[in-house]
Every structure is written in structure tokens, then in C-alpha cells.
Amino acid sequence: MKYCGFDSCQVKVERGTYCKEHAPRRKKKAKKSAYHHENKPFYRTQAWRDVSDFVYEREGGCCQRCGRFVFGKQAHRHHVVPIKKNDMLKLDPNNIRLLCPSCHVIEENETDEKKVFPSYFD
């Protein structure tokens, strides 16, 4: 047995470093959940996979915002005009940008006034 590792605590412990009173509280980690939304079935269609692959090939695997090469799950496809705003553009390759995860977060959080639209929207 040894004394608790907390300064000036006189409680003896059999295991560990601290007594029950001074043991650090451990937070339970929240379970990671997949990103769920109403468009999830759409992203599993062959039509989406075809357009998604076309956009990846068109951009050569590089993020359209920072130019970084992205591959696999790191290659995010971003709808410039969201599906909620215009359902007709969801399979339009000119409405889809290839982005890295960092740039995708930035683009998702930009307001409409600040968005930088590709030249083909001019």
C-alpha cells in the first residue's frame, strides 16, 4: 500500500495513484455518429457516383479551393447551390466542386454573400 498522490492526502491506496476522492474524473467519450440527412439515399445512387467520379477526374484529384491533392474519403464533393435550394442542380457537374475536408468546412460555413462561385456561374 502507498499514500494517495494528491498533495498532503493521508489516505492509503492499494491500486493506482489517487484515492477515490482525488482520482481524476474521466469524461465518457461521445459515440461518433455518421452524418445523417434527408439526401443520404441520393448519395448511394449510380447517377451520383457517375457525376462524382466525373468531377474528381475533371479536377485531377485536387481541391478547387487550396489545390491540395485529395484521395478517397478525403475528396469531398460540394454542391455550390445546395440541393435544398435547387433540387434540379444536384446532378449538374457545374454545381459540384471537389474540396479537401478543411476547405469543405469553410465553404459550408460561408454565407451566400461571401461565397466564391466558380467562373462557370458568371
LUMVOFI-331413 format. One record per residue: residue in three letters; x, y, z of N, C-alpha, C in turn. Coordinates in steps of 0.1 Angstrom, whole numbers, plus 5000, padded with zeros to 4 digits. Example, Ala and Ser with C-alpha at 12.3 -4.5 7.8 and 13.67 -1.06 7.14 Angstrom:
2
ALA513249435078512349555078513249675078
SER512849785071513749895071512950005079
//
This chain:
122
MET500849885000500050005000500950125000
LYS500350234994501050364994500050474996
TYR500550594999499750705001499250764988
CYS498050824988497450894977498451004971
GLY498551014958499451104952499051254953
PHE497851284958497451414960498151484971
ASP498651604969499451674979498751674993
SER499451625003499051625017497851535020
CYS497551445011496451345014497051225022
GLN496451185033496951075041496250945039
VAL495450935029494750805026495650715018
LYS495650585023496450485016495550415005
VAL496250384994495650324983496350194979
GLU495550094975496149964971496649974956
ARG495750024948496050034934495950174929
GLY496650204918496550344913497450444920
THR497150564917497950674923497150754933
TYR495850764931495050854939493950774946
CYS493450834958492350774964491050814957
LYS489950764961488650784954488350934953
GLU488651004964488251144965489051234955
HIS490351194953491251274944491451214930
ALA490851104927491051044914490451144904
PRO491151164893490651254882489351194876
ARG488451284874487151244868487351224853
ARG486951114848487151084834485751104827
LYS485851184816484551204809484351094799
LYS483151044797482850944788482851014774
LYS483550944765483550994751482250974744
ALA481851074737480551064729480850974717
LYS479850894714479950804702479950884690
LYS480850854680480750924667479550874660
SER478850964654477750924646477950964631
ALA477450884622477650924608476751044605
TYR477151124595476451244591475151194584
HIS474051214591472751174585471951294580
HIS471351284569470551384564469551324554
GLU468551404550467551354541467951314527
ASN469151354523469651324510470551204509
LYS470651134520471551014521471250914510
PRO470050874508469750774497470250824483
PHE470150954481470651014468472150984466
TYR472950994476474350984475474750834473
ARG473850744474474150604471473750554457
THR473150654449472750614436473850604426
GLN473650534415474750524405474850654398
ALA473850724396473850854389474850954397
TRP474750954410475651034418477050994417
ARG477250864418478650804417479250844404
ASP478450844393479050874380479451024379
VAL478551114384478851254384480051284394
SER480051214405481051234415482451194409
ASP482451084402483751034396484151134385
PHE483151184377483451284366484151414372
VAL483551464383484151584389485551554395
TYR485751444400487051404405488051404394
GLU487751344383488651334371488851474365
ARG487751554364487851684359488851774366
GLU488851754379489751844387491151774390
GLY491351654385492651594386492951554401
GLY491851534409492051504423492551614432
CYS492451734427492951854435491851934440
CYS491951984453490952064459490852194451
GLN489652234447489452354439489652484447
ARG489852474460490052594468491552614472
CYS492252514476493652524481494552454471
GLY494052364463494952304453495652174458
ARG495352134471495852014477495351884470
PHE496151784468495751664462494951584473
VAL493751534469492951464478492551334472
PHE492351224480492051094475491151024485
GLY490250934480489350854488488350934496
LYS488250904509487250984517487651124520
GLN488951164517489351294518488851384507
ALA488451324496487951404485486451424486
HIS486051544491484651584493484151654481
ARG482851614477482251684466481251784472
HIS481251904469480452014475479552074464
HIS478252074468477252144459477352294462
VAL477652374451477752514453476352574456
VAL475352534448473952564452473452444458
PRO473152454471472652334479471452264473
ILE471352144475470252064470468852114476
LYS468952164488467752224494467252344486
LYS468152424481467752544474467352514459
ASN467952414453467652384439467852244436
ASP466852164437466952014435467351984421
MET467152064412467452044398468952034395
LEU469752104403471152114401471952004408
LYS471351904415472051814423472951714414
LEU472651694401473551614393474251694382
ASP474251824384474851914374476351924378
PRO477251874370478751874373479252024375
ASN478552124369479052254371478652314384
ASN477752244392477352284405478152214416
ILE479052124412479752044422481252074421
ARG481852104433483252134435483952024442
LEU485151994439485951894447486751974457
LEU486651934470487252004481487951914490
CYS488951954497489551884508488651904520
PRO488751824531487951834543487951974549
SER489152034550489352164556488552274548
CYS488752274535488152374527486652344526
HIS486152224527484752194527484052254539
VAL484652244550484152304563483952454561
ILE485052524555485052664553483852704543
GLU483752624532482752654522481352634528
GLU481152534536479852514542479452624552
ASN480452684558480052784568480152924563
GLU480452944550480453084545478953124542
THR478753254543477453304539477353314524
ASP476153324519475953334504476653454499
GLU476753564506477453684501478953664499
LYS479553584508480953564508481453454499
LYS480553374494480953254486481653294473
VAL482653224470483353244458482853134448
PHE482053184438481553084428482553064417
PRO482552944411483452924400483053004388
SER484053024379483853114368482753074359
TYR482352944359481252894350479852934355
PHE479753004367478553064371478353204368
ASP479353264362479353414358478453434346
//
